[in-house]
Amino acid sequence: MRLDTGLFQQQSQKQILSPQMIQSMEILVLNQQQLDERISEELESNVALEREEGKDAGEERSEDSGDTDSGSTVDTKDTDFDLFSDREDRPESEELRDLGERYEQLHELQQADFWAESAPRKKSSVSGGEEEVEWVNQVEGRAESLADHLLSQLRMKPILTERQKAICEEIIFNLDERGWQLHSLDSIGASLAKGALLPESDPRLSETPPATSELEDSLRIVQGLDPAGVAAENLVDCLCLQLHRDPGENQFEELLVRHHLEDMAKNRLPHIAKSTGRTIEEIKEGMEVIRSLEPIPGRFFIQVANPRIVPDIIIERDVDGVFHAEMDGQSTPRLRISPHYRELLQGAKKDPELKKYLKKHIENAEWLMGAVQQRNSTLHRVAEEILKRQQPFFSEGDRFLAPMRMQEVADAIGINVSTVSRAISGKWFQAPGMIRELRSLFSGGTVRDDGAEESRGGVIARIQEMIEKEDSKKPLSDALIVKELEKAGVRISRRTVTKYREAEDIPSSRERRQY
C-alpha cells in the first residue's frame, strides 16, 4: 500500500471565541450576588482595578453618563451592543440537582399536606407595599445540635451507670438529622463488639461487648428523652412512641398509624371505617390527634441556611400606572482603572517586563468593566421587552400572565435567543408584592375560543380558583375541570389538567374530599 505525501489546501469554518467574548458570556450568566463576588475577587487580584470612592452603581443610575472621566469608569446604562448574536447556545449547567427523596416514608403524607401545621413553609415571595423592600437573608440555625441536646439530658440522669451512658451515647451518635435510627441495634452491637478489641476503645465498654438486653434497655432510655419520638426505627415507630407518652387513651390512633397510614394520606376514610368498624367522625378525630404529632422529632435542631436572594431587576409602577424595569446595582461598586497605574504604564517604556505586567492588568480590568457594562445593558433591554408584554400580569396577577417565548423577545430586541437565555439565567426580579425568577415569566400557552392566547400560568390560576371555590364534599374531578375550562373558552385535555394539578401539588378530588 502506497501513501502519497504532499501539501494540500482545505477550506473550513471554525468558531473561535476570543478571551473577551468568553469572559463576557461568563459575566452575563451571573446573577447580582455572583457578580458582586466576581468583582470582589477581581479587585483583590488586579492591582490596576479600583473602586471609585463616593459613588456606587446605585447612585449612578440617576446620573448622566457624560459625567464620567475619560471612559475609565463603568456606566451601566446606555450601551447597545451584543457580543453573542450569531453564537450557538451552550447547554447551561445545573447548579441544583435532585438529591433524591430522603424521607420516603413521609413523602405521600407530605404530598397530601397531612402535617400542614407542623411542616416548615418555604417562602416563595415577598409581600408588602410598593415601597416596602424585604430581603431573604441567610438565617443562622440553632447552635445546639440534636445530639448535644440529647447528651445534655443523659448527663442529668445520675442513676445510670457509666456503661449504660456509653451505650446510650453510641445510639445517640447513630441518629440521623430527623432523629431516627441510622442503623439497627444489631449493627450498633456488632460495631461495639468489634471496637472493644481495639486499643482506642471506650474504657467503659472494654470489659465485655454489650448484650442484646443492654442495647434494648439503652434504646428505651434514649427514646424516653426529649423530643418525643426520637430514636425511632421508622415513621410508624416514631408516631407510636409519641402516642405511648400521651397520657390519654390512644389505642385507636395507634391502630390507624400501624395499619392505615397510607389510607389516611389518600383520604380513604370510608375504607378505614369499613375495616375498623368506626364512624367517619371517630376516624377524623383520630386523624386530628395524629396530625398533632411530629413526624421529624429533630426538625427543630436541623440547621438550614436560607440562600440570600438579591434581585437583579427592580420593577416599579410610574404615575401613569405603567411598570418599568431598573437595574438593581446598589451593592455593585463603581469601578475604574487606577490613575496611578496608568501613569506607571506611561513611564515604563524602558522596562519591558514592567510594561507587560501593567498592560496585562489594565487590559483585564477593561475587559471586566466592559463585560459588566454589557451584561447590565443586555439584561435591562431584555427586562424592558418582557415588561412590554406582561403589563397585565403585574397589574392583575397570575391569571393574566401572557404566553411568551425567548425567541420572541430575542427577535424584538435584535439579539440571539441564546443571549436571552443567558441573560435571564438565575436572575430574580422584585415587583410590588413579589420576588420571583425572571425565567418564570416565560411560558407556553393555549389559544382560547375567542382567539386570544392563555398562558400555562393563567390556566393553572383558573384551575386553582375553581378548586378554591368548589364544594369540599363534592370536589371537582379533572374531567369536570376540563368541562368548566371549556365554558371559559379554554380547551385542554384531562391529562393536561392532571399534569398542571400535580405540578402545583394539588391533591386529587378523592384526596380533597371532606367527609
C-alpha positions in Angstrom: 0.0 0.0 0.0 1.4 3.4 -1.0 0.8 6.6 0.8 1.1 9.9 -1.1 2.6 12.8 0.8 2.4 16.4 -0.1 0.8 19.8 0.7 -3.0 20.2 0.4 -5.2 23.2 0.9 -8.5 22.9 2.6 -11.2 25.5 3.5 -13.2 25.1 6.7 -15.2 27.3 9.1 -14.4 27.3 12.8 -16.0 29.3 15.5 -13.2 30.9 17.6 -14.1 32.8 20.7 -11.7 35.4 22.0 -10.9 35.6 25.7 -13.0 38.8 25.9 -16.1 37.1 24.4 -15.7 34.1 26.8 -15.4 36.4 29.7 -18.5 38.4 28.6 -20.5 35.2 28.3 -19.4 34.2 31.8 -20.3 37.6 33.3 -23.7 37.6 31.5 -25.0 34.4 33.3 -24.0 35.7 36.7 -26.8 37.0 39.0 -26.3 40.1 41.1 -24.8 38.2 44.1 -22.4 36.2 41.9 -21.4 39.4 40.1 -20.6 41.1 43.3 -18.4 38.2 44.4 -16.7 38.1 41.0 -15.9 41.8 41.2 -14.6 41.5 44.7 -12.3 38.7 43.6 -11.0 40.8 40.7 -10.5 43.8 43.0 -8.3 41.7 45.2 -6.2 40.1 42.4 -5.9 43.0 39.9 -3.9 46.0 41.2 -5.0 48.2 38.3 -8.7 47.9 39.2 -10.2 50.0 42.0 -13.4 51.4 43.4 -14.3 54.9 42.6 -14.8 56.4 46.0 -18.0 58.2 46.9 -20.1 56.6 44.2 -21.7 53.2 43.6 -23.7 51.7 40.8 -27.0 52.5 42.6 -26.2 56.2 42.6 -25.0 56.1 39.0 -28.5 55.0 37.9 -29.7 58.6 38.4 -26.7 60.3 36.9 -25.8 61.2 33.3 -23.2 59.0 31.7 -21.4 62.1 30.3 -20.1 62.9 33.8 -17.6 60.1 33.8 -13.9 60.6 33.5 -12.2 59.7 30.2 -14.1 56.4 29.8 -12.3 54.7 32.7 -15.4 54.1 34.8 -18.3 51.8 34.1 -21.7 53.2 33.3 -24.4 50.6 33.3 -27.0 52.4 31.2 -26.5 53.5 27.6 -24.9 50.5 26.0 -26.4 49.0 22.9 -24.3 46.2 21.7 -24.2 42.4 22.0 -21.2 40.1 21.6 -23.4 36.9 21.4 -25.5 37.4 18.4 -24.9 34.6 15.9 -23.4 32.4 18.6 -24.7 28.9 19.2 -26.3 28.2 22.5 -24.4 26.2 25.0 -26.2 23.9 27.4 -26.4 25.6 30.8 -25.0 23.6 33.8 -27.5 22.8 36.5 -26.5 24.4 39.8 -29.0 22.5 41.8 -29.5 18.7 41.3 -32.1 16.5 42.7 -30.5 14.7 45.7 -33.3 12.1 45.8 -36.1 11.6 48.3 -34.5 11.1 51.7 -37.7 10.6 53.6 -39.6 8.0 51.6 -42.0 7.1 54.3 -43.0 10.8 54.7 -43.4 11.5 51.0 -47.0 10.6 50.5 -48.2 12.2 53.7 -46.3 15.4 53.0 -47.7 15.4 49.4 -51.2 15.3 51.0 -50.2 18.1 53.3 -51.0 15.8 56.2 -48.9 17.7 58.7 -49.9 21.1 57.3 -49.3 23.0 60.6 -46.0 21.3 61.7 -44.2 21.3 58.3 -42.0 24.3 57.7 -43.2 26.6 54.9 -40.9 27.7 52.0 -41.0 31.4 51.4 -41.7 31.9 47.7 -42.5 35.6 47.5 -42.1 38.8 49.5 -45.3 40.6 50.4 -45.6 44.3 51.2 -46.4 47.6 49.6 -44.7 49.2 46.7 -42.2 51.0 48.9 -41.5 48.1 51.2 -38.3 46.1 50.5 -37.7 42.9 52.3 -34.7 40.7 51.8 -34.5 37.0 52.3 -31.2 36.8 54.2 -29.2 33.9 55.4 -30.6 32.8 58.7 -28.4 31.2 61.3 -29.6 27.8 62.6 -29.9 26.8 66.2 -26.4 26.4 67.6 -27.3 23.3 69.7 -27.5 20.1 67.7 -29.9 17.2 68.4 -27.0 15.1 69.7 -25.9 17.8 72.1 -29.5 18.2 73.3 -29.9 14.5 74.0 -26.4 14.2 75.6 -27.2 17.1 78.0 -30.3 15.2 79.2 -28.4 12.0 79.5 -25.8 13.6 81.8 -28.6 14.7 84.1 -29.5 11.0 84.9 -27.3 10.1 87.8 -28.9 6.7 88.2 -27.3 5.4 85.0 -24.0 3.6 85.2 -21.1 4.7 83.0 -21.5 1.6 80.9 -25.2 2.5 80.2 -24.3 6.0 79.4 -21.7 4.8 76.9 -24.2 2.6 75.1 -26.8 5.4 75.1 -24.2 7.8 73.6 -23.5 5.3 70.8 -27.2 5.1 70.0 -27.4 8.9 70.0 -24.5 9.2 67.6 -26.2 6.8 65.3 -29.3 9.0 64.8 -29.9 11.0 61.6 -31.0 14.6 61.4 -34.6 13.6 61.7 -33.9 11.9 65.0 -34.5 8.4 63.5 -32.1 5.4 63.8 -29.5 5.3 61.1 -28.5 1.7 62.0 -30.3 -1.2 63.7 -29.4 -2.2 67.3 -27.8 -5.4 65.9 -25.5 -3.3 63.8 -24.6 -1.0 66.7 -24.0 -4.0 68.9 -21.7 -5.6 66.3 -19.8 -2.3 65.9 -19.3 -2.0 69.7 -18.2 -5.7 70.0 -15.6 -5.1 67.2 -14.4 -1.9 68.8 -14.0 -3.4 72.2 -10.9 -5.2 70.9 -9.2 -2.1 69.7 -6.7 -0.1 72.0 -8.6 3.2 71.5 -11.9 1.7 72.5 -14.1 3.3 75.2 -12.8 2.0 78.6 -16.4 2.0 79.8 -17.1 -0.8 77.3 -13.8 -2.6 77.2 -14.8 -5.4 79.6 -17.3 -7.3 77.5 -19.4 -6.4 74.5 -23.0 -5.2 75.3 -25.6 -7.9 75.3 -28.9 -7.5 73.4 -30.8 -6.8 76.6 -28.4 -4.0 77.4 -28.8 -2.5 74.0 -32.6 -2.7 74.2 -32.6 -1.1 77.7 -30.4 1.7 76.5 -32.6 2.3 73.4 -35.6 2.7 75.7 -33.7 5.2 77.8 -32.8 7.3 74.7 -36.4 7.1 73.5 -37.5 8.5 76.8 -35.6 11.7 76.2 -37.0 14.8 74.6 -38.1 15.5 71.9 -40.7 12.7 71.9 -40.4 10.2 69.1 -36.6 10.4 69.0 -34.5 7.2 68.2 -37.5 5.7 66.3 -36.8 3.0 63.7 -39.2 4.4 61.2 -42.2 6.7 60.8 -44.7 4.3 62.3 -42.4 3.7 65.3 -41.9 7.5 65.7 -45.6 8.2 65.9 -46.3 5.3 68.2 -43.6 6.4 70.6 -45.3 9.8 70.9 -48.7 8.2 71.4 -47.3 6.0 74.2 -46.1 9.1 76.0 -49.5 10.8 75.8 -51.5 10.2 79.0 -54.8 9.7 77.0 -56.2 6.5 75.6 -54.7 6.2 72.1 -55.2 2.6 71.1 -57.4 3.6 68.2 -54.9 6.2 67.0 -52.1 3.6 67.2 -54.2 1.2 65.2 -54.6 3.9 62.5 -50.8 4.6 62.5 -49.8 0.9 62.2 -52.4 -0.3 59.6 -53.9 2.7 57.8 -51.2 5.3 57.4 -51.4 5.2 53.6 -55.2 5.2 53.7 -55.1 8.4 55.8 -52.7 10.0 53.3 -55.0 9.1 50.4 -58.1 10.3 52.4 -59.7 6.8 52.2 -61.9 7.3 55.2 -64.7 5.0 54.0 -62.2 2.2 53.6 -60.9 2.8 57.1 -64.4 2.9 58.5 -65.3 -0.4 56.9 -62.0 -2.0 58.1 -62.2 -0.8 61.7 -65.9 -0.6 62.3 -65.6 3.1 63.4 -67.6 6.0 62.2 -66.2 8.7 59.9 -66.3 11.2 62.8 -64.3 8.9 65.1 -61.7 8.5 62.3 -61.5 12.2 61.7 -60.9 12.8 65.5 -58.2 10.1 65.5 -56.5 11.8 62.5 -56.5 15.1 64.3 -54.6 13.5 67.1 -52.1 12.0 64.7 -51.7 15.4 62.9 -50.6 16.9 66.2 -47.6 14.6 66.4 -44.2 15.4 65.0 -43.0 13.1 62.2 -39.5 14.6 62.4 -38.5 14.9 66.0 -35.2 16.5 65.2 -36.7 19.2 62.9 -36.1 22.0 65.5 -32.4 21.2 65.5 -31.8 20.9 61.8 -29.6 23.8 60.8 -30.6 25.1 57.4 -29.3 28.3 55.9 -31.7 30.1 53.6 -29.9 31.4 50.5 -29.8 35.2 50.2 -31.8 36.4 47.2 -30.7 39.7 45.7 -32.9 40.8 42.8 -31.2 41.9 39.6 -34.2 43.8 38.3 -36.5 46.2 40.3 -39.9 46.7 38.7 -41.8 49.8 39.7 -45.0 51.5 38.6 -44.9 55.1 37.5 -47.5 57.8 38.0 -49.4 56.7 34.8 -49.6 53.1 36.1 -47.0 51.7 33.7 -44.4 49.3 35.0 -40.7 49.9 34.2 -37.5 48.0 35.0 -34.4 49.3 36.7 -31.2 47.6 37.3 -30.5 47.0 41.0 -26.8 47.6 41.3 -26.7 49.2 44.7 -24.3 46.7 46.1 -22.1 46.6 42.9 -19.1 49.0 43.3 -18.4 51.6 40.6 -15.1 50.6 39.0 -12.3 52.5 37.3 -8.7 52.0 36.1 -6.3 53.3 38.7 -4.8 56.6 37.5 -1.6 55.7 39.4 -1.1 52.5 37.4 -1.9 54.3 34.1 0.9 56.8 34.9 3.2 53.9 35.7 2.4 52.3 32.3 3.3 55.6 30.6 6.6 55.7 32.3 7.5 52.1 31.8 8.8 52.3 28.2 12.3 51.4 29.3 11.3 48.4 31.3 9.6 45.8 29.0 8.7 43.4 31.9 7.0 46.1 33.9 5.2 47.4 30.9 4.0 43.9 30.0 2.8 43.4 33.6 0.9 46.7 33.8 -0.6 46.4 30.4 -1.9 42.9 31.1 -3.6 44.0 34.4 -5.1 47.2 32.8 -6.5 45.2 29.9 -8.0 42.6 32.2 -9.6 45.4 34.2 -11.0 47.0 31.0 -12.4 43.6 29.8 -14.2 43.1 33.1 -15.6 46.6 33.1 -16.8 46.2 29.6 -18.4 42.8 30.3 -20.2 44.2 33.3 -21.4 47.1 31.3 -22.7 44.9 28.5 -24.3 42.4 31.0 -26.3 45.2 32.6 -27.3 46.7 29.3 -28.4 43.4 27.8 -30.3 42.4 30.9 -32.1 45.8 31.1 -33.1 45.6 27.5 -34.5 42.0 28.0 -36.4 43.1 31.1 -37.9 46.1 29.4 -39.1 44.0 26.5 -40.6 41.4 28.9 -42.5 44.2 30.7 -44.0 45.5 27.4 -45.6 42.0 27.0 -46.5 41.4 30.7 -48.1 44.6 31.9 -51.4 42.9 32.7 -49.7 40.3 34.8 -48.1 42.9 37.1 -51.3 44.8 37.3 -53.8 42.0 37.7 -52.0 38.8 38.8 -51.1 35.3 37.6 -54.3 34.8 35.7 -53.1 37.4 33.2 -49.6 36.1 32.5 -49.3 36.1 28.7 -47.7 33.3 26.8 -44.2 34.4 25.9 -41.1 32.6 24.4 -37.5 33.6 24.5 -37.3 33.7 20.7 -40.0 36.4 20.6 -38.0 38.6 23.0 -34.8 38.0 21.1 -36.3 38.9 17.8 -37.9 42.1 19.2 -34.6 43.5 20.6 -32.3 42.1 17.8 -30.2 39.6 19.7 -29.7 35.8 19.6 -32.1 33.6 21.6 -29.1 32.1 23.4 -28.2 35.6 24.7 -31.7 35.9 26.2 -31.3 32.5 27.8 -28.0 33.5 29.4 -29.3 36.9 30.4 -32.2 35.6 32.4 -30.4 32.6 33.8 -30.5 32.7 37.7 -31.8 36.3 37.7 -34.5 37.5 40.0 -36.9 40.4 39.8 -38.6 42.3 42.6 -42.0 43.8 41.9 -44.7 45.1 44.3 -45.7 42.1 46.4 -43.4 39.5 44.9 -39.8 38.3 44.3 -39.6 35.7 41.6 -37.2 34.3 39.0 -37.2 36.2 35.7 -37.5 32.9 33.9 -40.9 32.3 35.4 -42.3 35.0 33.2 -41.7 32.8 30.1 -44.5 30.3 29.5 -46.2 28.4 26.7 -49.9 28.5 26.4 -53.1 27.6 24.5 -55.4 29.5 22.2 -58.9 30.3 23.6 -62.1 30.1 21.5 -62.0 33.9 21.1 -58.6 33.7 19.5 -56.7 35.1 22.5 -53.8 33.2 24.0 -53.9 31.9 27.5 -50.5 31.1 29.2 -49.8 27.9 31.2 -49.7 30.0 34.4 -53.1 31.5 33.5 -54.7 28.1 33.1 -53.2 26.9 36.3 -54.5 30.0 38.1 -58.0 29.2 36.7 -57.8 25.7 38.0 -56.7 26.9 41.4 -59.6 29.3 41.6 -62.1 26.5 40.7 -60.7 24.3 43.4 -60.8 27.1 46.0 -64.5 27.7 45.2 -65.5 24.0 44.9 -67.8 22.2 47.3 -65.4 20.3 49.6 -67.9 17.5 49.9 -68.2 17.2 46.1 -64.8 18.3 44.8 -64.2 18.7 41.1 -62.6 15.8 39.2 -60.1 16.5 36.5 -62.8 15.7 33.9 -65.2 18.2 35.4 -62.4 20.9 35.5 -61.9 20.3 31.7 -65.6 21.0 31.2 -65.5 24.1 33.3 -62.5 25.4 31.3 -64.3 24.7 28.1 -67.1 27.0 29.3 -64.4 29.8 29.6 -63.2 29.0 26.1 -60.0 27.2 27.2 -59.7 23.7 25.7 -57.1 21.4 27.1 -57.1 17.6 27.8 -57.8 15.9 31.1 -54.2 14.6 31.0 -53.0 18.2 30.9 -55.2 19.2 33.8 -53.8 16.3 35.8 -50.2 17.4 34.9 -50.8 21.0 35.9 -52.6 19.9 39.2 -49.8 17.6 40.2 -47.1 20.2 39.3 -48.7 22.5 41.8 -49.0 19.7 44.4 -52.8 19.9 44.4 -54.3 16.6 45.7 -56.8 14.7 43.6 -60.5 15.1 44.0 -60.7 12.0 46.2 -58.0 13.3 48.5 -59.6 16.8 48.7 -63.0 15.4 49.7 -64.2 16.3 53.1 -66.4 13.7 54.8 
